[in-house]
Amino acid sequence: MIRAREEACDGAQRDPVPEGPEPFTEFQNRYGTEEQCEAAVRRGRWPDGFACPRCGGREQTVTGKRRLHECHACRLQTSLKAGTIFAKPLVKWFQAMFLVTQSKNSISSFELSR
């Protein structure tokens, strides 16, 4: 049901692309936890690894409870979701994206809120 992972033109690995509607159980297996969702956002945001938004530095340390990425070069602290539409928890955002993309008809905001 899901095509194998393909290499893009730039050589980066992409997530598998579903062929047709994907069952929710399959979706939950891939994105059912906050960690799985964070890994997907990380792959999309930094496909070649961390890059500091201020100086472009590649080396970083993840610090604290909020898991901030601190650049070794300029000491900027940034989060995985800084500058994105995502707010915690990511699992809810991923479930909403699933429902919107898998719906044959439109889906109301009321349905999404449930």
TORMAR-450362 format. One record per residue: residue number from 1; x, y, z of N, C-alpha, C in turn. Coordinates in steps of 0.2 Angstrom, whole numbers, plus 5000, padded with zeros to 4 digits. Layout:
<pts>
+-----+------+------+------+-------+-------+-------+------+------+------+
! num ! n_px ! n_py ! n_pz ! ca_px ! ca_py ! ca_pz ! c_px ! c_py ! c_pz !
+-----+------+------+------+-------+-------+-------+------+------+------+
! NUM !    X !    Y !    Z !     X !     Y !     Z !    X !    Y !    Z !
...
+-----+------+------+------+-------+-------+-------+------+------+------+
</pts>
This chain:
<pts>
+-----+------+------+------+-------+-------+-------+------+------+------+
! num ! n_px ! n_py ! n_pz ! ca_px ! ca_py ! ca_pz ! c_px ! c_py ! c_pz !
+-----+------+------+------+-------+-------+-------+------+------+------+
!   1 ! 5004 ! 4994 ! 5000 !  5000 !  5000 !  5000 ! 5004 ! 5006 ! 5000 !
!   2 ! 5010 ! 5006 ! 5003 !  5015 !  5012 !  5003 ! 5021 ! 5010 ! 4998 !
!   3 ! 5022 ! 5015 ! 4994 !  5028 !  5014 !  4990 ! 5034 ! 5014 ! 4994 !
!   4 ! 5039 ! 5011 ! 4992 !  5046 !  5011 !  4995 ! 5049 ! 5018 ! 4996 !
!   5 ! 5053 ! 5019 ! 5001 !  5056 !  5025 !  5001 ! 5060 ! 5026 ! 4995 !
!   6 ! 5060 ! 5032 ! 4992 !  5063 !  5034 !  4986 ! 5068 ! 5040 ! 4988 !
!   7 ! 5073 ! 5040 ! 4983 !  5078 !  5045 !  4984 ! 5076 ! 5051 ! 4979 !
!   8 ! 5076 ! 5057 ! 4982 !  5075 !  5063 !  4978 ! 5081 ! 5065 ! 4974 !
!   9 ! 5079 ! 5070 ! 4969 !  5085 !  5072 !  4965 ! 5091 ! 5074 ! 4969 !
!  10 ! 5090 ! 5077 ! 4975 !  5096 !  5079 !  4978 ! 5099 ! 5073 ! 4982 !
!  11 ! 5097 ! 5067 ! 4982 !  5099 !  5061 !  4986 ! 5097 ! 5061 ! 4993 !
!  12 ! 5092 ! 5065 ! 4995 !  5090 !  5065 !  5002 ! 5084 ! 5059 ! 5002 !
!  13 ! 5084 ! 5056 ! 5007 !  5078 !  5051 !  5008 ! 5072 ! 5054 ! 5010 !
!  14 ! 5066 ! 5052 ! 5007 !  5060 !  5055 !  5008 ! 5056 ! 5049 ! 5012 !
!  15 ! 5050 ! 5052 ! 5015 !  5046 !  5047 !  5019 ! 5042 ! 5043 ! 5013 !
!  16 ! 5040 ! 5037 ! 5015 !  5036 !  5033 !  5010 ! 5030 ! 5037 ! 5008 !
!  17 ! 5028 ! 5036 ! 5002 !  5022 !  5040 !  4999 ! 5016 ! 5035 ! 4999 !
!  18 ! 5010 ! 5036 ! 5002 !  5005 !  5031 !  5001 ! 5002 ! 5031 ! 4994 !
!  19 ! 5000 ! 5025 ! 4992 !  4996 !  5025 !  4986 ! 4989 ! 5024 ! 4988 !
!  20 ! 4985 ! 5029 ! 4987 !  4978 !  5029 !  4989 ! 4977 ! 5030 ! 4996 !
!  21 ! 4971 ! 5029 ! 4998 !  4970 !  5031 !  5005 ! 4973 ! 5026 ! 5010 !
!  22 ! 4976 ! 5029 ! 5015 !  4980 !  5025 !  5020 ! 4976 ! 5024 ! 5026 !
!  23 ! 4976 ! 5017 ! 5028 !  4972 !  5016 !  5034 ! 4975 ! 5020 ! 5040 !
!  24 ! 4970 ! 5022 ! 5045 !  4972 !  5025 !  5051 ! 4977 ! 5021 ! 5055 !
!  25 ! 4976 ! 5015 ! 5055 !  4981 !  5011 !  5059 ! 4988 ! 5011 ! 5057 !
!  26 ! 4989 ! 5011 ! 5050 !  4995 !  5012 !  5047 ! 4998 ! 5018 ! 5049 !
!  27 ! 4994 ! 5024 ! 5048 !  4996 !  5030 !  5050 ! 4999 ! 5031 ! 5057 !
!  28 ! 4995 ! 5028 ! 5062 !  4996 !  5028 !  5069 ! 5003 ! 5024 ! 5070 !
!  29 ! 5004 ! 5019 ! 5066 !  5011 !  5015 !  5067 ! 5017 ! 5020 ! 5065 !
!  30 ! 5016 ! 5024 ! 5061 !  5021 !  5028 !  5058 ! 5022 ! 5035 ! 5062 !
!  31 ! 5016 ! 5037 ! 5065 !  5016 !  5044 !  5068 ! 5012 ! 5044 ! 5074 !
!  32 ! 5012 ! 5039 ! 5078 !  5007 !  5038 !  5084 ! 5010 ! 5041 ! 5090 !
!  33 ! 5017 ! 5043 ! 5090 !  5020 !  5045 !  5096 ! 5023 ! 5052 ! 5095 !
!  34 ! 5024 ! 5056 ! 5100 !  5027 !  5063 !  5099 ! 5034 ! 5062 ! 5096 !
!  35 ! 5037 ! 5057 ! 5098 !  5044 !  5056 !  5096 ! 5044 ! 5055 ! 5088 !
!  36 ! 5040 ! 5050 ! 5086 !  5039 !  5049 !  5079 ! 5037 ! 5055 ! 5075 !
!  37 ! 5033 ! 5059 ! 5077 !  5031 !  5065 !  5074 ! 5037 ! 5070 ! 5074 !
!  38 ! 5041 ! 5071 ! 5079 !  5046 !  5075 !  5080 ! 5052 ! 5073 ! 5075 !
!  39 ! 5053 ! 5066 ! 5074 !  5058 !  5064 !  5069 ! 5056 ! 5066 ! 5062 !
!  40 ! 5049 ! 5066 ! 5060 !  5047 !  5067 !  5054 ! 5048 ! 5075 ! 5053 !
!  41 ! 5046 ! 5079 ! 5057 !  5047 !  5086 !  5057 ! 5055 ! 5088 ! 5056 !
!  42 ! 5059 ! 5084 ! 5060 !  5066 !  5085 !  5060 ! 5069 ! 5084 ! 5053 !
!  43 ! 5066 ! 5078 ! 5050 !  5069 !  5076 !  5043 ! 5067 ! 5081 ! 5038 !
!  44 ! 5061 ! 5084 ! 5039 !  5058 !  5089 !  5034 ! 5062 ! 5096 ! 5035 !
!  45 ! 5063 ! 5098 ! 5041 !  5066 !  5105 !  5043 ! 5073 ! 5105 ! 5041 !
!  46 ! 5077 ! 5099 ! 5044 !  5084 !  5099 !  5043 ! 5086 ! 5092 ! 5039 !
!  47 ! 5085 ! 5092 ! 5033 !  5086 !  5085 !  5030 ! 5093 ! 5083 ! 5030 !
!  48 ! 5098 ! 5088 ! 5030 !  5105 !  5087 !  5030 ! 5108 ! 5088 ! 5037 !
!  49 ! 5104 ! 5087 ! 5042 !  5106 !  5088 !  5049 ! 5105 ! 5095 ! 5051 !
!  50 ! 5106 ! 5097 ! 5058 !  5104 !  5103 !  5061 ! 5108 ! 5109 ! 5057 !
!  51 ! 5105 ! 5114 ! 5056 !  5109 !  5120 !  5053 ! 5106 ! 5126 ! 5057 !
!  52 ! 5110 ! 5130 ! 5060 !  5108 !  5136 !  5065 ! 5105 ! 5141 ! 5060 !
!  53 ! 5099 ! 5143 ! 5062 !  5096 !  5149 !  5058 ! 5099 ! 5155 ! 5058 !
!  54 ! 5104 ! 5156 ! 5063 !  5107 !  5163 !  5063 ! 5114 ! 5163 ! 5059 !
!  55 ! 5118 ! 5158 ! 5061 !  5125 !  5157 !  5058 ! 5126 ! 5152 ! 5053 !
!  56 ! 5121 ! 5147 ! 5053 !  5122 !  5141 !  5048 ! 5127 ! 5136 ! 5051 !
!  57 ! 5129 ! 5136 ! 5058 !  5133 !  5131 !  5061 ! 5129 ! 5125 ! 5061 !
!  58 ! 5133 ! 5119 ! 5061 !  5131 !  5113 !  5060 ! 5131 ! 5109 ! 5067 !
!  59 ! 5135 ! 5111 ! 5072 !  5136 !  5107 !  5078 ! 5131 ! 5110 ! 5083 !
!  60 ! 5128 ! 5106 ! 5087 !  5123 !  5108 !  5092 ! 5122 ! 5103 ! 5097 !
!  61 ! 5119 ! 5106 ! 5103 !  5118 !  5101 !  5108 ! 5111 ! 5102 ! 5110 !
!  62 ! 5107 ! 5097 ! 5112 !  5100 !  5098 !  5114 ! 5100 ! 5098 ! 5121 !
!  63 ! 5097 ! 5104 ! 5124 !  5097 !  5105 !  5131 ! 5091 ! 5106 ! 5134 !
!  64 ! 5090 ! 5104 ! 5140 !  5084 !  5106 !  5144 ! 5078 ! 5102 ! 5143 !
!  65 ! 5073 ! 5103 ! 5147 !  5067 !  5100 !  5147 ! 5063 ! 5101 ! 5140 !
!  66 ! 5064 ! 5107 ! 5138 !  5061 !  5110 !  5132 ! 5064 ! 5107 ! 5125 !
!  67 ! 5070 ! 5104 ! 5126 !  5074 !  5101 !  5121 ! 5076 ! 5106 ! 5116 !
!  68 ! 5079 ! 5112 ! 5118 !  5081 !  5117 !  5114 ! 5088 ! 5115 ! 5110 !
!  69 ! 5089 ! 5116 ! 5104 !  5095 !  5115 !  5101 ! 5099 ! 5121 ! 5101 !
!  70 ! 5105 ! 5120 ! 5104 !  5110 !  5126 !  5106 ! 5115 ! 5125 ! 5101 !
!  71 ! 5116 ! 5130 ! 5097 !  5122 !  5131 !  5092 ! 5129 ! 5131 ! 5095 !
!  72 ! 5133 ! 5127 ! 5094 !  5140 !  5128 !  5097 ! 5144 ! 5134 ! 5095 !
!  73 ! 5142 ! 5137 ! 5089 !  5146 !  5143 !  5086 ! 5143 ! 5149 ! 5089 !
!  74 ! 5137 ! 5150 ! 5089 !  5134 !  5157 !  5091 ! 5130 ! 5157 ! 5097 !
!  75 ! 5129 ! 5151 ! 5100 !  5125 !  5149 !  5106 ! 5117 ! 5151 ! 5105 !
!  76 ! 5115 ! 5152 ! 5099 !  5108 !  5153 !  5098 ! 5104 ! 5146 ! 5101 !
!  77 ! 5099 ! 5147 ! 5104 !  5094 !  5142 !  5106 ! 5088 ! 5142 ! 5102 !
!  78 ! 5086 ! 5137 ! 5099 !  5080 !  5136 !  5095 ! 5077 ! 5130 ! 5096 !
!  79 ! 5071 ! 5129 ! 5094 !  5067 !  5123 !  5095 ! 5066 ! 5120 ! 5088 !
!  80 ! 5064 ! 5114 ! 5088 !  5062 !  5111 !  5082 ! 5056 ! 5114 ! 5078 !
!  81 ! 5052 ! 5117 ! 5083 !  5045 !  5120 !  5080 ! 5046 ! 5127 ! 5079 !
!  82 ! 5051 ! 5130 ! 5081 !  5052 !  5138 !  5081 ! 5051 ! 5140 ! 5073 !
!  83 ! 5047 ! 5145 ! 5072 !  5046 !  5147 !  5065 ! 5041 ! 5143 ! 5061 !
!  84 ! 5038 ! 5138 ! 5064 !  5033 !  5134 !  5060 ! 5026 ! 5135 ! 5063 !
!  85 ! 5021 ! 5132 ! 5060 !  5014 !  5132 !  5062 ! 5013 ! 5127 ! 5068 !
!  86 ! 5017 ! 5123 ! 5069 !  5016 !  5117 !  5074 ! 5017 ! 5120 ! 5081 !
!  87 ! 5012 ! 5117 ! 5085 !  5012 !  5119 !  5093 ! 5011 ! 5112 ! 5096 !
!  88 ! 5013 ! 5111 ! 5102 !  5013 !  5105 !  5105 ! 5006 ! 5103 ! 5106 !
!  89 ! 5003 ! 5097 ! 5106 !  5007 !  5091 !  5104 ! 5007 ! 5090 ! 5096 !
!  90 ! 5013 ! 5088 ! 5093 !  5013 !  5086 !  5086 ! 5009 ! 5081 ! 5084 !
!  91 ! 5007 ! 5076 ! 5088 !  5003 !  5070 !  5086 ! 4996 ! 5073 ! 5084 !
!  92 ! 4993 ! 5078 ! 5087 !  4987 !  5081 !  5085 ! 4987 ! 5084 ! 5079 !
!  93 ! 4993 ! 5087 ! 5077 !  4994 !  5090 !  5071 ! 4994 ! 5085 ! 5065 !
!  94 ! 4998 ! 5080 ! 5067 !  4998 !  5074 !  5062 ! 4992 ! 5071 ! 5060 !
!  95 ! 4988 ! 5070 ! 5066 !  4981 !  5067 !  5065 ! 4977 ! 5071 ! 5061 !
!  96 ! 4977 ! 5078 ! 5062 !  4973 !  5082 !  5058 ! 4975 ! 5082 ! 5051 !
!  97 ! 4981 ! 5082 ! 5049 !  4984 !  5082 !  5042 ! 4981 ! 5075 ! 5039 !
!  98 ! 4981 ! 5070 ! 5043 !  4979 !  5064 !  5040 ! 4972 ! 5064 ! 5038 !
!  99 ! 4968 ! 5067 ! 5043 !  4960 !  5067 !  5042 ! 4959 ! 5072 ! 5036 !
! 100 ! 4962 ! 5077 ! 5035 !  4961 !  5082 !  5030 ! 4963 ! 5079 ! 5023 !
! 101 ! 4969 ! 5075 ! 5023 !  4971 !  5072 !  5017 ! 4968 ! 5066 ! 5015 !
! 102 ! 4965 ! 5062 ! 5019 !  4961 !  5056 !  5018 ! 4954 ! 5057 ! 5017 !
! 103 ! 4951 ! 5062 ! 5018 !  4944 !  5063 !  5018 ! 4942 ! 5064 ! 5010 !
! 104 ! 4937 ! 5060 ! 5008 !  4934 !  5061 !  5001 ! 4931 ! 5067 ! 5000 !
! 105 ! 4927 ! 5070 ! 5005 !  4924 !  5076 !  5005 ! 4928 ! 5081 ! 5009 !
! 106 ! 4925 ! 5087 ! 5010 !  4928 !  5091 !  5014 ! 4927 ! 5089 ! 5022 !
! 107 ! 4931 ! 5092 ! 5026 !  4930 !  5090 !  5033 ! 4930 ! 5097 ! 5037 !
! 108 ! 4925 ! 5097 ! 5041 !  4924 !  5104 !  5045 ! 4928 ! 5104 ! 5051 !
! 109 ! 4929 ! 5111 ! 5053 !  4933 !  5112 !  5059 ! 4930 ! 5109 ! 5065 !
! 110 ! 4924 ! 5108 ! 5065 !  4920 !  5105 !  5071 ! 4922 ! 5097 ! 5071 !
! 111 ! 4923 ! 5094 ! 5065 !  4925 !  5087 !  5065 ! 4932 ! 5086 ! 5067 !
! 112 ! 4936 ! 5091 ! 5065 !  4943 !  5091 !  5067 ! 4944 ! 5092 ! 5075 !
! 113 ! 4940 ! 5096 ! 5078 !  4941 !  5097 !  5085 ! 4939 ! 5091 ! 5089 !
! 114 ! 4935 ! 5087 ! 5086 !  4933 !  5081 !  5090 ! 4939 ! 5076 ! 5090 !
+-----+------+------+------+-------+-------+-------+------+------+------+
</pts>
